[in-house]
Amino acid sequence: MQYPHILGVDEAGRGPLAGPVAVGVVKVPVGMEIRSLFPGVNDSKQLTERVREDIYREMLGRRREGEMMFCVRFLSARTIDTIGITKAVKRGVWSGVRTLAPDPSQARVLLDGLLHAPPEYEQETIIKGDALEPVISLASIAAKVTRDRLMVRLAKEYPEYLFEVHKGYGTKKHYEAIEKWGISDIHRRSFLGLTK
């Protein structure tokens, strides 16, 4: 079957001790020359912050022009603690895919790693897809940039933890801050071995 659109799906922030996990979903028309429109596009983790921001700004411009669509779904630390990280990510994937392609006949879905779209969609899960498939790379960039920006904003509310530096990941400085200040209400208790 010929689909008019492709969706790319990836997540960012699966591993941090604090903050949400972010799921990016990008919708482009089949045949869009992503590599030429977004020079340097790659897995977001392979790019500098500046390159990620440049590509993200280009994505925003092309979304305004109606050339593409994308969304990012945040699943909170509380949700992660309640249902687990795997189910939280799945919830974000399913929500984002159904939002951008309510009719499954309109899009084929390409997903990174171990992610899966709702079963009614034609889909392919690709190991290292964020580096191999440019539409997944864009989803990876959208997820990472929006999550990093959120963590920088949250750093103003929780200045003790230096979220603007480590974005919630388990660095030495982050563990030292937890030791000194305890945990905040955006920490993932389950990731810290806490049950309540």
CYANA upper distance limits for C-alpha pairs under 8 A (distance plus 0.5 A):
  3 TYR  CA     30 VAL  CA      7.90
  3 TYR  CA    105 SER  CA      7.22
  3 TYR  CA    106 GLN  CA      6.09
  3 TYR  CA    107 ALA  CA      5.80
  3 TYR  CA    108 ARG  CA      6.76
  4 PRO  CA     29 PRO  CA      6.43
  4 PRO  CA     30 VAL  CA      6.15
  4 PRO  CA    106 GLN  CA      6.34
  4 PRO  CA    107 ALA  CA      6.71
  5 HIS  CA     27 LYS  CA      7.07
  5 HIS  CA     28 VAL  CA      6.08
  5 HIS  CA     29 PRO  CA      4.82
  5 HIS  CA     30 VAL  CA      5.48
  5 HIS  CA    106 GLN  CA      6.63
  5 HIS  CA    107 ALA  CA      5.05
  5 HIS  CA    108 ARG  CA      7.04
  6 ILE  CA     27 LYS  CA      6.23
  6 ILE  CA     28 VAL  CA      6.03
  6 ILE  CA     29 PRO  CA      6.71
  6 ILE  CA     30 VAL  CA      6.45
  6 ILE  CA    107 ALA  CA      5.64
  6 ILE  CA    108 ARG  CA      5.47
  6 ILE  CA    109 VAL  CA      6.34
  6 ILE  CA    110 LEU  CA      7.78
  6 ILE  CA    135 VAL  CA      8.30
  7 LEU  CA     25 VAL  CA      7.09
  7 LEU  CA     26 VAL  CA      5.87
  7 LEU  CA     27 LYS  CA      4.97
  7 LEU  CA     28 VAL  CA      7.06
  7 LEU  CA     97 VAL  CA      8.05
  7 LEU  CA    107 ALA  CA      6.91
  7 LEU  CA    108 ARG  CA      6.64
  7 LEU  CA    109 VAL  CA      5.12
  7 LEU  CA    110 LEU  CA      6.50
  7 LEU  CA    135 VAL  CA      7.57
  7 LEU  CA    136 ILE  CA      8.43
  8 GLY  CA     24 GLY  CA      8.50
  8 GLY  CA     25 VAL  CA      6.13
  8 GLY  CA     26 VAL  CA      5.60
  8 GLY  CA     27 LYS  CA      7.08
  8 GLY  CA    109 VAL  CA      6.54
  8 GLY  CA    110 LEU  CA      5.45
  8 GLY  CA    111 LEU  CA      6.37
  8 GLY  CA    135 VAL  CA      5.39
  8 GLY  CA    136 ILE  CA      4.82
  8 GLY  CA    137 SER  CA      8.28
  8 GLY  CA    138 LEU  CA      7.94
  8 GLY  CA    139 ALA  CA      6.34
  9 VAL  CA     23 VAL  CA      7.73
  9 VAL  CA     24 GLY  CA      6.21
  9 VAL  CA     25 VAL  CA      5.12
  9 VAL  CA     26 VAL  CA      7.09
  9 VAL  CA     93 VAL  CA      7.70
  9 VAL  CA    109 VAL  CA      7.98
  9 VAL  CA    110 LEU  CA      6.82
  9 VAL  CA    111 LEU  CA      5.22
  9 VAL  CA    112 ASP  CA      6.88
  9 VAL  CA    135 VAL  CA      8.40
  9 VAL  CA    136 ILE  CA      5.98
  9 VAL  CA    139 ALA  CA      5.92
  9 VAL  CA    140 SER  CA      7.83
 10 ASP  CA     23 VAL  CA      6.36
 10 ASP  CA     24 GLY  CA      5.95
 10 ASP  CA     25 VAL  CA      7.33
 10 ASP  CA    111 LEU  CA      6.73
 10 ASP  CA    112 ASP  CA      5.96
 10 ASP  CA    115 LEU  CA      8.18
 10 ASP  CA    130 ASP  CA      7.62
 10 ASP  CA    136 ILE  CA      6.67
 10 ASP  CA    137 SER  CA      8.28
 10 ASP  CA    139 ALA  CA      5.91
 10 ASP  CA    140 SER  CA      5.56
 10 ASP  CA    143 ALA  CA      7.80
 11 GLU  CA     21 VAL  CA      7.69
 11 GLU  CA     22 ALA  CA      5.98
 11 GLU  CA     23 VAL  CA      4.70
 11 GLU  CA     24 GLY  CA      6.36
 11 GLU  CA     89 VAL  CA      7.95
 11 GLU  CA    139 ALA  CA      8.12
 11 GLU  CA    140 SER  CA      6.61
 11 GLU  CA    143 ALA  CA      6.51
 11 GLU  CA    144 LYS  CA      8.21
 12 ALA  CA     21 VAL  CA      6.61
 12 ALA  CA     22 ALA  CA      5.70
 12 ALA  CA     23 VAL  CA      6.94
 12 ALA  CA     24 GLY  CA      8.45
 12 ALA  CA    140 SER  CA      7.20
 12 ALA  CA    143 ALA  CA      6.02
 12 ALA  CA    144 LYS  CA      5.78
 12 ALA  CA    147 ARG  CA      7.89
 13 GLY  CA     20 PRO  CA      7.49
 13 GLY  CA     21 VAL  CA      5.22
 13 GLY  CA     22 ALA  CA      6.69
 13 GLY  CA    144 LYS  CA      7.92
 13 GLY  CA    147 ARG  CA      7.99
 14 ARG  CA     21 VAL  CA      6.06
 14 ARG  CA     22 ALA  CA      8.44
 14 ARG  CA     85 ILE  CA      7.61
 15 GLY  CA    169 TYR  CA      7.31
 16 PRO  CA    167 LYS  CA      8.12
 16 PRO  CA    168 GLY  CA      5.59
 16 PRO  CA    169 TYR  CA      4.48
 16 PRO  CA    170 GLY  CA      6.64
 17 LEU  CA    168 GLY  CA      6.11
 17 LEU  CA    169 TYR  CA      6.13
 17 LEU  CA    170 GLY  CA      6.44
 17 LEU  CA    187 HIS  CA      6.39
 17 LEU  CA    188 ARG  CA      5.97
 17 LEU  CA    189 ARG  CA      8.43
 17 LEU  CA    191 PHE  CA      6.40
 17 LEU  CA    192 LEU  CA      7.47
 18 ALA  CA     77 ALA  CA      7.20
 18 ALA  CA    167 LYS  CA      8.46
 18 ALA  CA    168 GLY  CA      5.17
 18 ALA  CA    169 TYR  CA      7.53
 18 ALA  CA    186 ILE  CA      6.10
 18 ALA  CA    187 HIS  CA      4.49
 18 ALA  CA    188 ARG  CA      5.87
 19 GLY  CA     76 SER  CA      7.04
 19 GLY  CA     77 ALA  CA      6.21
 19 GLY  CA    151 MET  CA      7.50
 19 GLY  CA    167 LYS  CA      8.47
 19 GLY  CA    168 GLY  CA      6.73
 19 GLY  CA    186 ILE  CA      5.86
 19 GLY  CA    187 HIS  CA      6.70
 19 GLY  CA    188 ARG  CA      7.83
 20 PRO  CA     74 PHE  CA      6.31
 20 PRO  CA     75 LEU  CA      5.67
 20 PRO  CA     76 SER  CA      4.76
 20 PRO  CA     77 ALA  CA      5.75
 20 PRO  CA     80 ILE  CA      8.41
 20 PRO  CA    147 ARG  CA      8.20
 20 PRO  CA    186 ILE  CA      8.35
 21 VAL  CA     74 PHE  CA      6.26
 21 VAL  CA     75 LEU  CA      5.87
 21 VAL  CA     76 SER  CA      7.22
 21 VAL  CA     77 ALA  CA      8.23
 21 VAL  CA     88 ALA  CA      8.45
 21 VAL  CA     89 VAL  CA      7.62
 21 VAL  CA    147 ARG  CA      8.21
 22 ALA  CA     72 VAL  CA      6.90
 22 ALA  CA     73 ARG  CA      6.09
 22 ALA  CA     74 PHE  CA      5.11
 22 ALA  CA     75 LEU  CA      6.99
 22 ALA  CA     89 VAL  CA      8.26
 22 ALA  CA     92 GLY  CA      8.14
 22 ALA  CA    143 ALA  CA      5.89
 22 ALA  CA    144 LYS  CA      7.80
 22 ALA  CA    146 THR  CA      8.50
 22 ALA  CA    147 ARG  CA      6.72
 23 VAL  CA     72 VAL  CA      5.91
 23 VAL  CA     73 ARG  CA      5.59
 23 VAL  CA     74 PHE  CA      7.04
 23 VAL  CA     89 VAL  CA      7.32
 23 VAL  CA     92 GLY  CA      6.23
 23 VAL  CA     93 VAL  CA      6.69
 23 VAL  CA     96 GLY  CA      8.19
 23 VAL  CA    139 ALA  CA      8.36
 23 VAL  CA    143 ALA  CA      6.12
 24 GLY  CA     70 PHE  CA      7.78
 24 GLY  CA     71 CYS  CA      6.47
 24 GLY  CA     72 VAL  CA      4.95
 24 GLY  CA     73 ARG  CA      7.07
 24 GLY  CA     93 VAL  CA      8.32
 24 GLY  CA     96 GLY  CA      7.99
 24 GLY  CA    139 ALA  CA      5.12
 24 GLY  CA    140 SER  CA      6.70
 24 GLY  CA    141 ILE  CA      8.39
 24 GLY  CA    142 ALA  CA      6.21
 24 GLY  CA    143 ALA  CA      5.07
 25 VAL  CA     70 PHE  CA      6.00
 25 VAL  CA     71 CYS  CA      6.00
 25 VAL  CA     72 VAL  CA      6.85
 25 VAL  CA     93 VAL  CA      8.00
 25 VAL  CA     96 GLY  CA      6.40
 25 VAL  CA     97 VAL  CA      7.04
 25 VAL  CA    100 LEU  CA      8.33
 25 VAL  CA    139 ALA  CA      5.76
 25 VAL  CA    142 ALA  CA      8.50
 26 VAL  CA     68 MET  CA      8.03
 26 VAL  CA     69 MET  CA      6.40
 26 VAL  CA     70 PHE  CA      4.71
 26 VAL  CA     71 CYS  CA      7.19
 26 VAL  CA    135 VAL  CA      7.29
 26 VAL  CA    136 ILE  CA      8.08
 26 VAL  CA    138 LEU  CA      7.29
 26 VAL  CA    139 ALA  CA      5.88
 27 LYS  CA     68 MET  CA      6.31
 27 LYS  CA     69 MET  CA      5.56
 27 LYS  CA     70 PHE  CA      6.39
 27 LYS  CA    100 LEU  CA      7.35
 27 LYS  CA    135 VAL  CA      8.43
 28 VAL  CA     32 MET  CA      7.20
 28 VAL  CA     67 GLU  CA      7.82
 28 VAL  CA     68 MET  CA      5.46
 28 VAL  CA     69 MET  CA      7.23
 28 VAL  CA    135 VAL  CA      8.15
 29 PRO  CA     67 GLU  CA      8.43
 29 PRO  CA     68 MET  CA      7.73
 33 GLU  CA     37 LEU  CA      6.73
 34 ILE  CA     38 PHE  CA      6.29
 34 ILE  CA    134 PRO  CA      6.81
 34 ILE  CA    135 VAL  CA      7.64
 35 ARG  CA     39 PRO  CA      6.18
 35 ARG  CA     40 GLY  CA      7.73
 35 ARG  CA     41 VAL  CA      6.84
 35 ARG  CA    134 PRO  CA      7.21
 38 PHE  CA     55 ILE  CA      6.68
 38 PHE  CA     58 GLU  CA      7.92
 39 PRO  CA     55 ILE  CA      8.46
 40 GLY  CA     51 VAL  CA      8.23
 41 VAL  CA     55 ILE  CA      7.85
 41 VAL  CA    134 PRO  CA      7.07
 41 VAL  CA    137 SER  CA      7.01
 41 VAL  CA    138 LEU  CA      7.65
 42 ASN  CA     46 GLN  CA      7.16
 42 ASN  CA     47 LEU  CA      7.44
 42 ASN  CA    130 ASP  CA      7.25
 42 ASN  CA    131 ALA  CA      5.70
 42 ASN  CA    132 LEU  CA      8.29
 42 ASN  CA    134 PRO  CA      7.16
 42 ASN  CA    137 SER  CA      5.71
 42 ASN  CA    138 LEU  CA      8.18
 43 ASP  CA     47 LEU  CA      7.51
 43 ASP  CA    130 ASP  CA      5.16
 43 ASP  CA    131 ALA  CA      5.06
 43 ASP  CA    136 ILE  CA      8.49
 43 ASP  CA    137 SER  CA      5.43
 43 ASP  CA    138 LEU  CA      8.48
 43 ASP  CA    140 SER  CA      6.85
 43 ASP  CA    141 ILE  CA      7.71
 44 SER  CA     52 ARG  CA      7.11
 44 SER  CA    130 ASP  CA      8.17
 44 SER  CA    137 SER  CA      7.13
 44 SER  CA    140 SER  CA      6.13
 44 SER  CA    141 ILE  CA      5.43
 44 SER  CA    144 LYS  CA      7.36
 47 LEU  CA     51 VAL  CA      6.61
 47 LEU  CA     52 ARG  CA      6.70
 48 THR  CA     52 ARG  CA      6.77
 49 GLU  CA     53 GLU  CA      6.62
 50 ARG  CA     54 ASP  CA      6.67
 51 VAL  CA     55 ILE  CA      6.69
 52 ARG  CA     56 TYR  CA      6.55
 52 ARG  CA    141 ILE  CA      6.66
 52 ARG  CA    145 VAL  CA      7.35
 53 GLU  CA     57 ARG  CA      6.61
 53 GLU  CA    145 VAL  CA      7.25
 54 ASP  CA     58 GLU  CA      6.85
 55 ILE  CA     59 MET  CA      6.71
 55 ILE  CA    141 ILE  CA      8.30
 56 TYR  CA     60 LEU  CA      6.77
 56 TYR  CA    141 ILE  CA      7.32
 56 TYR  CA    142 ALA  CA      6.87
 56 TYR  CA    145 VAL  CA      7.78
 57 ARG  CA     61 GLY  CA      6.82
 58 GLU  CA     62 ARG  CA      6.73
 59 MET  CA     63 ARG  CA      6.55
 59 MET  CA     68 MET  CA      8.34
 60 LEU  CA     64 ARG  CA      6.74
 61 GLY  CA     65 GLU  CA      6.87
 62 ARG  CA     66 GLY  CA      6.77
 62 ARG  CA     67 GLU  CA      5.80
 62 ARG  CA     68 MET  CA      6.62
 63 ARG  CA     67 GLU  CA      6.23
 63 ARG  CA     68 MET  CA      5.50
 63 ARG  CA     69 MET  CA      5.94
 63 ARG  CA     70 PHE  CA      8.03
 69 MET  CA    100 LEU  CA      7.80
 70 PHE  CA    100 LEU  CA      7.80
 70 PHE  CA    139 ALA  CA      8.28
 70 PHE  CA    142 ALA  CA      8.46
 71 CYS  CA     96 GLY  CA      7.02
 71 CYS  CA    100 LEU  CA      8.28
 71 CYS  CA    142 ALA  CA      8.36
 72 VAL  CA     96 GLY  CA      7.60
 72 VAL  CA    142 ALA  CA      7.41
 72 VAL  CA    143 ALA  CA      6.45
 72 VAL  CA    146 THR  CA      8.05
 73 ARG  CA     92 GLY  CA      5.93
 73 ARG  CA     93 VAL  CA      8.29
 73 ARG  CA     95 SER  CA      8.14
 73 ARG  CA     96 GLY  CA      7.04
 74 PHE  CA     92 GLY  CA      7.50
 75 LEU  CA     79 THR  CA      6.67
 75 LEU  CA     80 ILE  CA      7.45
 75 LEU  CA     88 ALA  CA      6.65
 75 LEU  CA     89 VAL  CA      7.78
 75 LEU  CA     92 GLY  CA      7.28
 76 SER  CA     80 ILE  CA      6.76
 76 SER  CA    186 ILE  CA      8.13
 77 ALA  CA     81 ASP  CA      6.60
 77 ALA  CA    186 ILE  CA      6.20
 77 ALA  CA    187 HIS  CA      6.61
 77 ALA  CA    188 ARG  CA      5.44
 77 ALA  CA    189 ARG  CA      8.39
 78 ARG  CA     82 THR  CA      6.60
 78 ARG  CA    186 ILE  CA      7.95
 78 ARG  CA    188 ARG  CA      7.40
 79 THR  CA     83 ILE  CA      6.55
 79 THR  CA     84 GLY  CA      7.87
 79 THR  CA     88 ALA  CA      7.10
 80 ILE  CA     84 GLY  CA      5.18
 80 ILE  CA     85 ILE  CA      5.46
 80 ILE  CA     87 LYS  CA      8.41
 80 ILE  CA     88 ALA  CA      6.23
 80 ILE  CA    188 ARG  CA      7.54
 81 ASP  CA     85 ILE  CA      8.04
 81 ASP  CA    188 ARG  CA      6.66
 81 ASP  CA    189 ARG  CA      6.93
 81 ASP  CA    190 SER  CA      6.01
 83 ILE  CA     87 LYS  CA      6.54
 83 ILE  CA     88 ALA  CA      6.96
 84 GLY  CA     88 ALA  CA      6.63
 85 ILE  CA     89 VAL  CA      6.60
 86 THR  CA     90 LYS  CA      6.74
 87 LYS  CA     91 ARG  CA      6.59
 88 ALA  CA     92 GLY  CA      6.93
 89 VAL  CA     93 VAL  CA      6.68
 90 LYS  CA     94 TRP  CA      6.60
 90 LYS  CA    115 LEU  CA      7.78
 90 LYS  CA    116 HIS  CA      7.84
 90 LYS  CA    117 ALA  CA      8.42
 91 ARG  CA     95 SER  CA      6.61
 92 GLY  CA     96 GLY  CA      6.55
 93 VAL  CA     97 VAL  CA      6.54
 93 VAL  CA    115 LEU  CA      8.32
 93 VAL  CA    116 HIS  CA      8.05
 93 VAL  CA    117 ALA  CA      6.92
 94 TRP  CA     98 ARG  CA      6.56
 94 TRP  CA    117 ALA  CA      6.31
 94 TRP  CA    118 PRO  CA      6.35
 95 SER  CA     99 THR  CA      6.60
 96 GLY  CA    100 LEU  CA      6.82
 97 VAL  CA    101 ALA  CA      6.37
 97 VAL  CA    102 PRO  CA      8.08
 97 VAL  CA    117 ALA  CA      7.50
 98 ARG  CA    102 PRO  CA      5.24
 98 ARG  CA    103 ASP  CA      8.27
101 ALA  CA    106 GLN  CA      7.01
101 ALA  CA    107 ALA  CA      6.96
103 ASP  CA    107 ALA  CA      8.30
104 PRO  CA    108 ARG  CA      8.22
104 PRO  CA    120 GLU  CA      7.05
104 PRO  CA    121 TYR  CA      5.73
104 PRO  CA    122 GLU  CA      8.01
105 SER  CA    121 TYR  CA      8.08
107 ALA  CA    121 TYR  CA      8.21
107 ALA  CA    122 GLU  CA      8.12
108 ARG  CA    121 TYR  CA      7.25
108 ARG  CA    122 GLU  CA      5.68
108 ARG  CA    123 GLN  CA      6.20
109 VAL  CA    117 ALA  CA      7.71
109 VAL  CA    121 TYR  CA      7.44
109 VAL  CA    122 GLU  CA      6.75
109 VAL  CA    123 GLN  CA      4.99
109 VAL  CA    124 GLU  CA      6.89
110 LEU  CA    123 GLN  CA      6.24
110 LEU  CA    124 GLU  CA      5.53
110 LEU  CA    125 THR  CA      6.44
110 LEU  CA    126 ILE  CA      7.68
110 LEU  CA    135 VAL  CA      8.40
110 LEU  CA    136 ILE  CA      7.35
111 LEU  CA    115 LEU  CA      6.29
111 LEU  CA    116 HIS  CA      7.15
111 LEU  CA    117 ALA  CA      8.23
111 LEU  CA    123 GLN  CA      8.02
111 LEU  CA    124 GLU  CA      6.73
111 LEU  CA    125 THR  CA      5.17
111 LEU  CA    126 ILE  CA      6.58
111 LEU  CA    129 GLY  CA      7.34
111 LEU  CA    136 ILE  CA      7.11
112 ASP  CA    125 THR  CA      6.25
112 ASP  CA    126 ILE  CA      5.71
112 ASP  CA    127 ILE  CA      6.50
112 ASP  CA    128 LYS  CA      6.80
112 ASP  CA    129 GLY  CA      5.16
112 ASP  CA    130 ASP  CA      6.37
112 ASP  CA    136 ILE  CA      7.18
113 GLY  CA    125 THR  CA      6.80
113 GLY  CA    126 ILE  CA      6.12
113 GLY  CA    127 ILE  CA      4.93
113 GLY  CA    128 LYS  CA      6.49
113 GLY  CA    129 GLY  CA      7.05
114 LEU  CA    125 THR  CA      7.06
114 LEU  CA    126 ILE  CA      8.26
114 LEU  CA    127 ILE  CA      7.82
115 LEU  CA    125 THR  CA      6.95
116 HIS  CA    123 GLN  CA      8.20
116 HIS  CA    125 THR  CA      7.20
117 ALA  CA    121 TYR  CA      7.17
117 ALA  CA    123 GLN  CA      7.40
125 THR  CA    129 GLY  CA      8.18
128 LYS  CA    132 LEU  CA      6.87
129 GLY  CA    133 GLU  CA      5.80
129 GLY  CA    136 ILE  CA      6.72
129 GLY  CA    137 SER  CA      7.97
130 ASP  CA    134 PRO  CA      7.58
130 ASP  CA    136 ILE  CA      5.44
130 ASP  CA    137 SER  CA      4.94
130 ASP  CA    140 SER  CA      6.92
131 ALA  CA    136 ILE  CA      8.24
131 ALA  CA    137 SER  CA      6.63
132 LEU  CA    137 SER  CA      8.29
133 GLU  CA    137 SER  CA      6.82
134 PRO  CA    138 LEU  CA      6.75
135 VAL  CA    139 ALA  CA      7.00
136 ILE  CA    140 SER  CA      6.64
137 SER  CA    141 ILE  CA      6.69
138 LEU  CA    142 ALA  CA      6.63
139 ALA  CA    143 ALA  CA      6.64
140 SER  CA    144 LYS  CA      6.62
141 ILE  CA    145 VAL  CA      6.38
142 ALA  CA    146 THR  CA      6.57
143 ALA  CA    147 ARG  CA      6.54
144 LYS  CA    148 ASP  CA      6.43
145 VAL  CA    149 ARG  CA      6.60
146 THR  CA    150 LEU  CA      6.68
147 ARG  CA    151 MET  CA      6.73
148 ASP  CA    152 VAL  CA      6.78
148 ASP  CA    164 GLU  CA      8.42
148 ASP  CA    167 LYS  CA      6.67
149 ARG  CA    153 ARG  CA      6.88
150 LEU  CA    154 LEU  CA      6.65
151 MET  CA    155 ALA  CA      6.57
151 MET  CA    163 PHE  CA      6.36
151 MET  CA    164 GLU  CA      6.59
151 MET  CA    167 LYS  CA      6.01
151 MET  CA    168 GLY  CA      7.86
152 VAL  CA    156 LYS  CA      7.65
152 VAL  CA    163 PHE  CA      6.77
152 VAL  CA    164 GLU  CA      4.87
152 VAL  CA    167 LYS  CA      7.75
153 ARG  CA    157 GLU  CA      7.89
153 ARG  CA    164 GLU  CA      8.28
154 LEU  CA    158 TYR  CA      6.72
154 LEU  CA    163 PHE  CA      7.67
155 ALA  CA    159 PRO  CA      5.58
155 ALA  CA    161 TYR  CA      7.70
155 ALA  CA    162 LEU  CA      6.69
155 ALA  CA    163 PHE  CA      5.47
155 ALA  CA    164 GLU  CA      6.07
158 TYR  CA    162 LEU  CA      8.25
158 TYR  CA    163 PHE  CA      8.26
158 TYR  CA    184 SER  CA      8.32
159 PRO  CA    163 PHE  CA      7.98
160 GLU  CA    177 ALA  CA      7.09
160 GLU  CA    181 TRP  CA      7.92
161 TYR  CA    174 HIS  CA      6.56
161 TYR  CA    177 ALA  CA      6.00
161 TYR  CA    178 ILE  CA      7.85
162 LEU  CA    166 HIS  CA      7.33
162 LEU  CA    167 LYS  CA      8.42
162 LEU  CA    174 HIS  CA      7.67
163 PHE  CA    167 LYS  CA      5.15
163 PHE  CA    168 GLY  CA      5.98
166 HIS  CA    170 GLY  CA      8.28
166 HIS  CA    171 THR  CA      7.36
166 HIS  CA    174 HIS  CA      8.04
168 GLY  CA    174 HIS  CA      7.95
169 TYR  CA    174 HIS  CA      7.92
170 GLY  CA    174 HIS  CA      6.37
170 GLY  CA    175 TYR  CA      6.93
171 THR  CA    175 TYR  CA      6.83
172 LYS  CA    176 GLU  CA      6.68
173 LYS  CA    177 ALA  CA      6.70
174 HIS  CA    178 ILE  CA      6.81
175 TYR  CA    179 GLU  CA      6.63
176 GLU  CA    180 LYS  CA      6.76
177 ALA  CA    181 TRP  CA      6.30
177 ALA  CA    182 GLY  CA      7.93
178 ILE  CA    182 GLY  CA      5.15
178 ILE  CA    183 ILE  CA      6.15
183 ILE  CA    187 HIS  CA      6.61
188 ARG  CA    192 LEU  CA      7.22
189 ARG  CA    193 GLY  CA      6.93
189 ARG  CA    194 LEU  CA      5.46
189 ARG  CA    195 THR  CA      7.13
189 ARG  CA    196 LYS  CA      7.81
190 SER  CA    194 LEU  CA      5.86
190 SER  CA    195 THR  CA      6.68
